Amino acid sequence: MHFAWGRNSNGQTSLPRNQSNNNIIWQPTIIEPFGKNVYIEKICGEANSTCFINEDHKIKHLQNFKMTDLEGLEPIEQIDSGSSFFLAKSFNGTLYSWGNNGYNQLGLKDKSNQNPQKIPFFEKISIESICCGVLTSYVVTSDHKLFSFGYNSFGQRGNGNKNQDDEISEICAGIKKVFSGNDSHFFFAEKLNGEFFACGRNDYGQLGIGKISNGEPKLVKNGFLSKQNVIQLETSYYHSLVLIKGSENNRVFTVGSNRQNGLNKKLTEFQEIQSLFEKEIISISCGSSHSLALSRDNKIYIWGTSSGFGELGFSQNTLFLSSPTEIELPGFISQGEICIECSALGSFVYTKRISSLLNDMHNLFHRHELCDSEIVPIGQNTPISYHSLILQNRIGIEKVDHLKNILKDKTKESIIDFFDWVYSGKLQGKTSDILISLGFSEIQIEDSIGYFGVLKSISNLYSKNESKDFVIISENSEIPVHSIILLARTDLFRGMFINVNDQSHRVHDYSKRSSKVIQKFIEFLYHDQFISEITKKEKKELSDAHEFYQISDSTFYENELEKAYKRK
């Protein structure tokens, strides 16, 4: 189930005009932007429009009560928004921008562009991540350089001045990630060594550097954040929020304006919102003047100031919540991973499919990395690459030759649709006809689709030791595993397989984790859950393991780990 509330003057919530009261949705209301019971991968909203990303990683743009499919884009991995503009990065690293361009925040020179365009400057540069402020854009490259472009009146581009120009500027190197919000004139940057720096507007103390200023045009070190294990960092027009991993529960710290920060007092240095400590917060989000927090048991807390657009989700008379207050969602049923997202003047609570497995497998196919087989569509010269082990395990090795005969007369679109079923369980286009031609019954087809169809296939690989082609050595024990599973599910091994010339099929784990812990971690990669009993000590080691091996969805992993530990 998905919910929205707040400003709806242009249909930003996806609700029709006749459901608004003076163009405002005052309380949480169910939305169905893709139809009933359809999961949402991501919502990204700014003050006047909203982008929804579905499970196929395609974008629908909602503006003026009209939903438009953004055609011609590669599958989208990341998206962010500023004030009336968007940036999006595809899985292949292509960077798109569209919307208002008054300060060259699109990086396109022309004044506006309502259709997504590739940014020429970045066409030959590998992109790691993107971020947007109100009217400023930030890009971190794969070699950890930070670029900025757009509005600069508060020095928020970080180039040492407050001058305005249309250039895309390289700010510094050694950057791991950058953080800003769609209503923020400032940003934070995390360096590879764990240090945090801040830059830009600071008239409410929102940079957390202990002083007030009109703007900091150079990166200023934030000593508090540099000593923390930061999970999430969110910014607004008036304040900043950070979610920090604690030894027991996660902790939420805030800084900035008293009307927005949740502690009802002006702060120039980060201070903990202690009322959230016992809530086991796992996610936070900031709008222009309000904030949301999500607990592990899927309760939503909200606080801040309403600008008269219903941002706080209560009655028209609720204009200020000085501290986090639980908000009820009507008829709420948790059937997946719950996500929260604040737009500048509204809020969304939406449900993603509960598992990183489908995303990992979808990405494995569409990245076309280390494939060992290919097929050429009819009338095409460019082959479609795939991993033979994944295909054999999905349909049976005895059907592969028959399949190749069937696919040789199919279009590119039909073949891609079929492999989307192979990797991520999507039944679309002519796939059902192909499966029937392969001898699948209707019941077999029904059992093969979606999450559980893919999970069954991947889980079956776990017991197939004869096809395991890689070994992790720990404590003199050898743990066999399929390299394709490591490639799909861990960024550490993905980087090793792609970037290291040494094609060894063995690796030593020197992390001091026990062989039992590594075995249980490998079990998770295949089964998407922890099968074996987990002790308190193993829980700590397994929590560290996902950071070391770089699991794609740490929230899902930690939730499964917590459930397995409590099950003992």
N, C-alpha and C positions, 0 to 999 in steps of 0.2 A: 504494500500500500504506500501511496505517496501523498504528501500534504504540502500546502502552500498557504501563505498569508502575507498581507502587506499591500503595497501599491499595485494597482491593476489598470492604470489609465490606458495602457497600450496592450493589455492582455498578458502582461509579464508572467502571471502565475499559471497561464494556460487555461484559466477559467473564462467563460464567456462574459460579455459585458453585463448581461442580465443577472448574473450572480454577484455583481459588485454593488456595494452601497457607496455611492459617490466615488466610483472608481477605486474602491478600497475593499479588500478582503480582511475583515477585522479579526477573524478567528481561524484556526487551522481547519482547512477544508480539503477533502479528498480531490486529487487531480489524477487524470489518466491521459497524459500527453501522447502515449503510444497505444492506447486502448487498455481494456481491463486486464488486470493481472500480468502486465508486461513490465519486466524489470527495466530500470534505468541505470546506465553505466556512470553518467556524470551529468550534473546540472551546473551551468555557469551563467549567472545573471548579473546584469548591471542595472542602472536605474530605469532604463526605458525598454529593454528587450532581454530575452533569455535564449540561451542555446541549450538544447537537450541532446545528449549523446546516447544512442541505443547500444545494444549488445554487439551489433555489427561494427561499432565504432564509427557510425555515420552521424552527421549533425543535422538536426532540425532547428531552424532559427525562427523564433516567435517574436513578432513585432506588429503593432497595430491590429491585434487580434487575428493575425494570419500566420499560420505555420508553414514554413517553406523548407523544402529539402535542399541542402547545399550540395549541388551536384559537382562531379568532377574532382572531388578530393580523394586523396589516398586515405586509408583507415587512420583515424585520429587517435593518438596516444595521449596528448596533453592539450588543454585549452585553458585560457584565462581571459579576463575582460577588464577593461578600464571603464571610463565614462563614454558610452556609445561607440566602443570599438572592441575588437577581439583579436587575439593571437591564438593560433593553433599549430601544433607540431604533429606530423604523421609519424607512424612507426618507422618509416624509412628516413626520417630526419628532415623532410620538407617542411619549411616554415611558411605559414599562410597568415595574412592579416586582412581585415575588412572593417568598415565603419567610418566614423569621423576621423579626419586626418589633419585637423587645424594646426597641429604642432609637429607634424611628421611622426606621430606615434605609431603609424603603420609602416614606416620605413620605406614609403613608396613615392615620396615627393608630391604627387598630385593631392588635391585638397580632400577628396573623399572617395570612397570606393565601397559600394554596397555588396559587391561580389568578392569572395575570397580570391586573393592574388598571392602568388609566390613572391617573397621578398628577394629581389635579385642579389642583394649584398651577401646573403647567407646561402646561396645556391651551392657553393662549393665548400661550405664550412659545416663540419659535423656538429649538430646541436645536442646538448645534454638536457637542458630545461629552459622554460620560459616563465615570465612573470609580468604582470601589469600593475601599475599604479593608476591614479585617476586619468592622467593624460601622458603617462610615460611608460615606455616598454623596456624590459630587461631580458637579455639572452645570455645564458651560460653555455659555452661551447664544450665539446668533449675533451679538449685539452685545457679546460678550466679557466678560460678567459671570460671576463664579464664585459658585455657590450650594453650600452644604453642609448636611447633616442626618444625624442619627444619633448614635453614641457619641462622647463628648468628654472622657474622663478624662485624656487626655494633651494636650488642647488641639488635637487633630487636625482640628477643624472650622475652625480659623483665625479664629475670631470674637473673639479676644483674651482668652478665659477658659477655664476647664475645667469650667464648669457644664453640667449636663445638662438639656435641655428637648426638647420635641417640635416645635420650630419649624424651618422651612426658612429658613436665613439667607443673605442676600446678603453675601459676604465682601469682594469688591473688583471693580474693573473693569479693563479692559485686558489680560485673560487670553487667551492663545492656546490653551493646552492644560494639562491637569492629569494627574499621574501618581501612581498608588498601586497596591498589590497586594492580593490577596485574603487575605493574612495580615499586613497592615501597619497600624500605628496612626499613620501619618504620610503626608505627600504632598509632592510637588514641583509647582510651578506655573511655567509658562513665560509670560512676558509678551510682548506684541506687539513690544516693542523688543528682544527676545532675552535679557533678563535672567531668571535663574532664582531662585525663592524656595522655601524649605522650611518645613515646619511639622509639629509633633506630636512623637511619642515619639523620644527621642534617647539612650537609655541605653547603646547600643552604638556611638554615633557615626554612626548610619546616615543622618543628614541631611547629613553631609559639610561641616559648618560649623566644624570645628576644635575642638569642645568636646563634653563630655558633659553631658546634662541630662535630667531626668525628662520634660520636655515643653516645647515651644516653642509657646505658644498664638497667636502672631502670626507672619506671614510674615517669615522671616529670609533675607536675600540670600545665595545661594551663589555666591561670586565665581568659582570654578573653572568651573562649568557655564555661567555667563553669558558666558564667553569662547569657548565651543566651538560647533561645528556638530553638535548632538545629533540622532542618527538615532532612537535608542530609549532609554528610561529605564525600568528595572524595579526594583521594590522587594519586599522580603520582611519577615518579622518581625524579622530580625537585621541585614540588610545591604541595600545598594543597588548596582545595576549600571547602567552607562551605555555605550552604543555610540556612538562619535564618529567622524565622517567625517574621515579623514586625507588627506594629499596623495597617498599611495600606497594603503596598506591601511587599512581601518577599524581603530579602536583600542578596546579594552575597558578601562574603569576601574571600580574597585570601592572600597567603603568599608564599615566596620562590623565585626561580630564576626569574630575570627580563624578560627573553625571553619566559617564559611560563605563568606567573601569570596574564596577562591581563592588567597590569598597567605600564609595561615597566620600572620597577625599582626594585632592589633587596629589599626584605622585610624579616625581621625576626619576625615581629608581624603582625597579621591579619589586613588587610585594605580593606575597601569596594570598589568594582567596581561600582562606582556611575552611570556609563552609563547604567547599567542594572536595576537600581531601577525602572524606569518608564515602564520597559518591562513586569512587572508582571511574574517573573520567577517562575516556579513550579518544575523544575528538572535540575540537573547538572550532568556532567560526565567528568572524566579525562582519557586521554590516557597517553602514556609515556611523551610526550612533547606538547600535545594539549588538549583543553577542549571544551566541548559543554554545551550550556544552552538552555532550552526549555521554551517558554513563554506560558501563559494561552491561548493565541490565536493561539498556535501551530506554532510559528515562531522559527527557529533554529538559534542560534548564535554560532560562532566558533572563537577561537583565539589560539595563541601559535606558535610553531615552527614545521616545517616539517623536517623529517630526510631524505627526498627524496623519500618517499613512498606515497605521495599524501594525507597525513592525513588531510590537510586543506580543501580539496574538491574543490579547484579552479584549475588553470592551473599549468603546470609543473614549471612555473616561480614563483609561490607563495610559498615562503619558510618561511615567517614570517608575522604574523598578531599581531600587538602590542596590539590591543584592540578588544573586541567582535564585530564581523562583521556578519551581516545576510547572510545566505547562502540559495539559492533557490533550491527547490526540483522539478525536472521536472514532470509536470502533477500531482502534489500532490493533493490528495483528502482525507480529514479527514473523516473516517468512523468508528472510534473507539478511544480508548485511545492511544495517541501518546507517545512513549517511546524513549529515547535516550540511547545509550551505546557506549562508547569508548573501543576498544581493545587497546593494546599497540601501534599499528601502523595503526589503521584504525578507522572507525566510522560506526555505524548503527543507522538508524531511523526506527522503526517498529511499527506496530499497534496491540494492544491487543484488545480483545473484550471489548466494553465499558460497563462495569458493573462489580461489585464485586459479584453480586448475584449468577452467575453460579459457580464461584469458591467457594463461601461459601457453596452452596448446594452440590457440588462435594465433598468438604472436609468433610461435615457432614456425608455423606454416608461412605466414605473411612476411616474415623476415628473410625466408629462403636461405638460412645459414646452414652450412655443412650438409646440404642435401646430397644424397647419393644416387638419386634416380630422377628421371624427367620424362615428360610426355609433351608432344607438340600438337596443339589443337589444329583442327582442319582449317586450311587457308591461312595459317600463321607460320612465321619463321621463328618466333621466340618461344622456347619451351617453358612449361610450368614445372618447377622443381618440387620434389617432395622427399620424405624420408621413408625408405622401403620398410623398415621395421615397424613403423607406426601403421602403415597401410596393411602389411601382412597380418599384424595382430588384430586389426579392426575387422577385416573381411575373411581372413584365413588365407594362408599362403597358397593353398590349392586353387584359389579363385583369381589370383593376380593376373595370370596370362589371359584368362577370359575377360577380365576387366579391361586390359589394355586393348583388346580387340573391340570392345564396346566403345571405349573413349576415343579411339582414333578417328571416328566420324563425328565427334561432338565439338561444339563451339567452345571458345575460351571461357565464356561465361558459365556454361554447363559444367565444364571440368573444374573450375574454381568453386562452384557451388558444391560439387561432389566432395572435393577435398576439405571444404568447410565442414561438411558432415564428418569426414574422417577425423579431423583434428578437434573440432569443437561441438559436434553434435547437432548442427543446424540443418534442418530438412527443408530445402527450398529448391525452386526451379525444377529441373528434370531428375533430381537425385533419387526420388522415390522410384521412378521408372528404371533407372540404372540398377538399383538394388534388387528390384523384382527380376530384372534380366539376369542378375547374378544368382538368383534362386532364393532370395530372402522372402520369407512369408510376411504377411501384414503384421503379425504379432512380433516377429523378429525385428522388423523395421521400427515398430512402436517402442520396443525395448532398447533400441540402439540410439535413440535421439536424446538430445539434451545432456544435462550434467551426468545423470546416472549411467547413460549409455557410454559416455567417454570414460567415466570413472571405472566402470566394470572392465573396460578394455585395458586401461593403464594398470589397474590393480592386478590383472591377470599376468602382466609382464613380470611382476615381482617374483613369482615362483619359477620363471623361466631362466634358470641359471646358465643354461647352455648358450644363450644369446647375450649374456652380460659381457661387455667388452672393456670394462674399466675396473680398476681395483683401487680402493682407498686403504692405506695401511696405517693402523693405529695400534699401539701397544703390542706389536708383533702379530697382530691379527689382520687378516686380509678380508675386506668387505667388498664383495663384487657388486657392481651396479651397471646399469645401462648408461652409457655416456649421453644418449639422447635425452634421458630424463634429467640429468644434471644440466644439460644445455638448455632445456626448456624451463627449468624451475629455479635455477640459481644463477644470479648474475656473476658471481665469482668464477664458476666453472665456464660459463659462457664466454667471459672475457679471456680465460685461459685457453680454451679451445680455439677461439678465433684469432687471438693475437700472438700466441706463443708458437714458435716454429717447431719446438720439440713435440713430436706426436706420440710421446710415451703413453702407454695405457695403464700406468701405475703412478700413484702420487702418495707421498707421506703426509699425514696430518700431524703437524707439530704444535697444535693448539692446546695440548694437554687435556683435551676432552677424552673421556674413556671410550673404548671401542663399543661398549654397550650404548652409550649416548649417541655415537655416530650411527650405529645400526638403527636406533629408534628414529633418528632424524631421516635416514634413508627410507624407513617405513612410511613416514609422513609424505615424502615426495611421491610415492606410488599410490598411497591410499587416501591422501588428502585428510587424514586424521591420524591420531596416535593410537595404535592398536594395543601396545603393551602397557603394563602398569608403569607409572612414573613416580619416582621418589622425589622428596624435596630437593635433594642435591642435584638430581638429574634435571629437574625443572629449571633450576638456575643455569645449568650447563646448556640445556636445550634453548633457553631464552637467548643466551649469548651466541649460540650456534647460528641462529637465523640472521643475526647481524653480521657474523663472520662470512657466512656463505651467501648472504644477500638475497634472501627470499623476496620475491616480487611483492607479496602482500603480507606485510608484517602484522597488520591488525588481525587478519583471519588466522594466521599462524598462532599468535599469542592467545587468541580466544580458544582455539582448539587445544592448545597446551594447558590452559587453565581448566577446561572441561575435563581433560584426561587426568589431571592431577587430583581434582575433586572427586573423580570416579573411583579412586583407589580405596 
